[in-house]
């Protein structure tokens, strides 16, 4: 059994994958940890430590085989498994996410969109017709998606999540602006766009304070 990997390492893996995908598309065959660190603004030692959590992949003085490392991280992230996902909530957030997300390149296939508003039934979001939420149990039983994306009001989030877990869903991406708590065998990614804005505000404030150190004296 592989040792538990820290959340900070997991958070960096998608960045490694993105950069390696770009390098592979550009026909770059090998790259050193130093060069990769220069591109990603992460120290070379951090890159080596992160990758050593999964076995290393590089050779001293020879660097990393870009395609092999990309495919290895793809497997670590499970992007090669073709997980099936459904979207619950066809409002503005859900619609924007469904249209603009490249699911296949991120290891998922969106197979159904559901809403409880009769006015949305039968409308198209991309190539998907919005289906009534009342049909979701039947759909999950037939198509066996592993993941649900929640773009619904927080007042109904836990009720819906518990229903979906009982139907067989094992992972959630939650856009409902509140934390979703689930049993330990259920994977959850709580997405807080407001937190990203506040982090950006902090970074901007720090830069302005550094440029004008006496402004708030």
N, C-alpha and C positions, 0 to 999 in steps of 0.2 A: 504493500500500500504506500503510495507516494505521500511524503510529508506535506502538511498543510502549508499552502503558499499564502503570503500576506496579501491583504487587500491592495496595498500600494503597488505591488508587483503585477497583480492582475489588472489594475487600472492602466498600467503602462503597456501591456501586451497589445491592445488594439493599435496603439501608436506605432509600435514596432512593425506590426503587420501592414499598416498603411504605407509606411516608408519603404518597406521591403517590396511591396506590390509595385510602387512607383519605380523603384530601382530595377525590378525584374522587367517591367514594361519598357524601361529604357535600355534593356539588354546589358545591364551591369551584372557580371557573373560573380565577382567576389568583392567583399568590402571588409575593412578592418573595424574593430570596435572604436578606434580613434576617429575614423572617418564618419562612422555612423553617429558617434557622439556629437561631432561637429554639425551634422545636419539636423539632429534632433534636439540639441542643447541639453543633453543628458550626459553625465560623465561616462567615460569609457569603463571605469571600474563598476559603475552602477549597471551598465549594460551587461557586463560579464557576470556580475552577481545575480542579476535577474535571470539570465539564461541558464546559469548553473543550477537554478532551482529545478530545471527540467532536464539537466544532463549536459549542458555546455554548448555543443554544436560547433565550436570553433577549434582551430589549431594555431598554437602560438607561432607567430611570424608568418602565418598564412591567411589569417582572417576567416571570414564566414562565406560559405557558398550561399549566395543570395536566394536562389530558388529553393534550395533544400531547407534553409532556415525559414523562409516564408511558408513553405508547405508544412514544416514542423509546427510552427506557431498556429497555423490554420487548424491542425489536428488538436493541439492543446486547447484552443478556443472552441473546438467542436464545430467549426464552420463547414467541415466536410460531411456532416451528418444530415444535412437537409431538413432541419426541424420545421414542422408545420405550425403556423400561427394563425390565430383569429383576432380580429379587432372588435371590441365592444365599445360602441359610442361613435356615431357618424356625424357628430357636430363639427365645429370648425377645427378643433385640435385633432380629432381623429382623421378627418378628411385630409388635412394638410400632411399629417404624418404618413398616411397611406399613399398619397400621391407622390411625395418627395423622397421616400425612403427606398433605397435599393436593397430590398430584402435578400435577394438571392446572393449578392456579393457579401452579405453579412451572415450567411449561413441559415437563413430562414426563407420559407415560402409562405406568403400570405394567401390563405385559402378561403377566407370568409369574413364578411363584415356584418355586424348586427347592431340593431338599435330598437328601442322600445317606442319610438315616435312613429305612429302610422303614416305621417306625412312623408317620412323618409323611406318607407318600404318601397322597393322596386327602383329607387333612384340609383344612378351609377356613380361609383367612385373609382376612377380608373377603369379597370376591366371587371370590377366586382359589383354585383347588384346587392344593395343593402337588404338584408333579410330580417324578419321579425325576431326579436330576442326570444319569443316563445318557442322558436324552433331550434334553439341552440343546443339543447340536450340531445335531440335527434341527430343533429349535425355532428356533434362531437363523437357520439357513438359510432356513426358511420365513417367519418373521415379521420378520427383519432389525432387531432392536433395536440401538440405537447405544451404550447404556450398561448397565453392570451395577453393582448395589449388592452389596457383599460384607459379609456378616455371618457370617463363618466363622472358625474358629481360625487364628491366625497361622501355625501349622505347615504349613498347606496353602494359605495365601493366594497365594504366588507361583506355585505349581504351577497352581492354578485360574486365576489371572489370565493366565498364559501360554497356557493352553488357550483361554480365551475370546478373547484377542487373535488367536490363530490361526483362530478361528471367525468373526472379524469385528467384535468389540466394540472400540470406540474411546474409551471413557471409563469411569472407575470412581469410585464413591463407596465408600471403604474404611473399614469400622468394625472392622477386625481388630486394633486396638490396636498396630499397628506400621506403619512407613512402607512403602508400596508403591512400588517403583522400576520404571519402565516406559520404553520407547523414547520419544524426543522427540515422536513423532506421536500419542502416547496421552495423553489428559487424565486427571488424577488429582486427587481431593480426599480427602486423608487426614483423617478425623474422629477427634479425640482428646478424648473427654469428660473424661478425667482432666486434660488440660491446662486445660480450662475451669474445673474445680474449683480447680486451683492458681492460676489467674489471679484467681478470686474470693477465694481465701484471701489472696493478696497485697493485693488492694484492701481487704479487711476489716482486715488487719494495718496497712496504711497509715492508714486512718481511725482505728483505735484508738490508734496511735502519735501521731497528730495531736491526739487528744482527751486523751491521757495522755502527754505528751512525756517525762516523767521516770520512766516505769514501769520501763524496762529499764536505768536508770543504775546 
